[in-house]
Amino acid sequence: MQNVLIYGAGGFARELAWLVEQCAAAGQALAPVAYIDDAVENQGREVNGLPVLSLAAAAARHPAAVVALGIGSGAVREKLDARLREHGLGTLSLVHPRVEMSRFVDVGEGAVICAGSILTTNIRLGRQVQVNLDCTIGHDVVMEDYVTLAPGAHVSGWVVLGRGAYVGTGATIINGTEARPLVIGAGAVIGAGACVTRDIPAGVTAVGMPAKPLLK
Ligand SMILES: CC(C)(COP(=O)(O)OP(=O)(O)OC[C@H]1O[C@@H](n2cnc3c(N)ncnc32)[C@H](O)[C@@H]1OP(=O)(O)O)[C@@H](O)C(=O)NCCC(=O)NCCS
């Protein structure tokens, strides 16, 4: 049996604990054993029947455990990923039993794919990529490390999402072409419900239909 620590104790962390339970119910030898929270005031509490521990306490109590990152922000996952490596803790990729995908999908270390998502073919998910509930990802998509898709996001074929890009809930990205993939730059944020029809530069927040940079 592989013990699993969930980093975080907020909304997505609790959903991730459920995902681990669903994988276990489908026959994978996994068991969530604790949440990890850096906020001292939360440590020592119990959340949904599991203790909330500091990273040091969790590593001491469960030295053979692996960690799943229950955090929606790719930038935060990147920082935590580095800390876990310093503590010698490995991470776990999780694919919900009700995900459909072909054998031509590479799932990077620590990546999480939630229930109801469909990934077709020739897709690469980098390290700690997070695909939330009910997303679709078409052919020839590359999602670099720490990319996040919020629930119900749709990514069409021949799209590249740069490191740490974030796609909000219900957003749609139309297809690129083989010769010229549509590129969402590193760290770009696509607002909830947006429709992306052209490349979005790195670091830009874009909203609306068609998606345009958000000017404040
Ligand atoms: C796009 C986004 C990142 C902007 O956040 P922000 O920088 O805090 O922006 P604000 O809330 O200050 O809004 C600024 C303006 O953009 C508008 N706006 C915000 N989000 C928008 C969206 N998704 N689509 C269209 N307009 C949006 C606001 O109405 C506001 O307009 P106004 O100035 O005319 O009043 C955010 O609203 C968003 O959509 N995040 C995705 C959230 C999500 O999918 N969560 C899933 C969790 S699982």
The ligand as an ORCA input file, in Angstrom:
! r2SCAN-3c Opt
* xyz 0 1
  C      -9.305     36.821    -15.577
  C      -9.035     36.857    -14.092
  C      -7.714     36.118    -13.771
  C      -8.902     38.327    -13.708
  O      -8.750     38.445    -12.340
  P      -8.373     39.892    -11.735
  O      -7.062     40.330    -12.317
  O      -8.470     39.772    -10.249
  O      -9.476     40.852    -12.359
  P     -10.698     41.618    -11.656
  O     -11.588     40.682    -10.918
  O     -10.111     42.777    -10.917
  O     -11.508     42.158    -12.901
  C     -10.998     43.178    -13.771
  C     -11.999     43.391    -14.892
  O     -12.029     42.240    -15.734
  C     -13.339     41.695    -15.798
  N     -13.194     40.232    -15.808
  C     -12.654     39.466    -14.829
  N     -12.658     38.186    -15.191
  C     -13.225     38.131    -16.411
  C     -13.515     37.060    -17.288
  N     -13.213     35.795    -16.980
  N     -14.089     37.358    -18.463
  C     -14.407     38.634    -18.789
  N     -14.151     39.697    -17.989
  C     -13.565     39.428    -16.806
  C     -14.046     42.195    -14.545
  O     -15.451     42.204    -14.711
  C     -13.453     43.571    -14.408
  O     -14.074     44.413    -15.339
  P     -14.409     45.953    -14.969
  O     -13.077     46.586    -14.718
  O     -15.088     46.458    -16.193
  O     -15.256     45.906    -13.738
  C     -10.159     36.163    -13.276
  O     -11.326     36.945    -13.193
  C     -10.530     34.784    -13.822
  O     -11.346     34.629    -14.736
  N      -9.917     33.741    -13.207
  C     -10.181     32.362    -13.474
  C     -10.824     31.756    -12.242
  C     -11.154     30.304    -12.404
  O     -11.351     29.799    -13.496
  N     -11.184     29.602    -11.285
  C     -11.398     28.175    -11.275
  C     -11.062     27.629     -9.923
  S     -11.140     25.884     -9.889
*
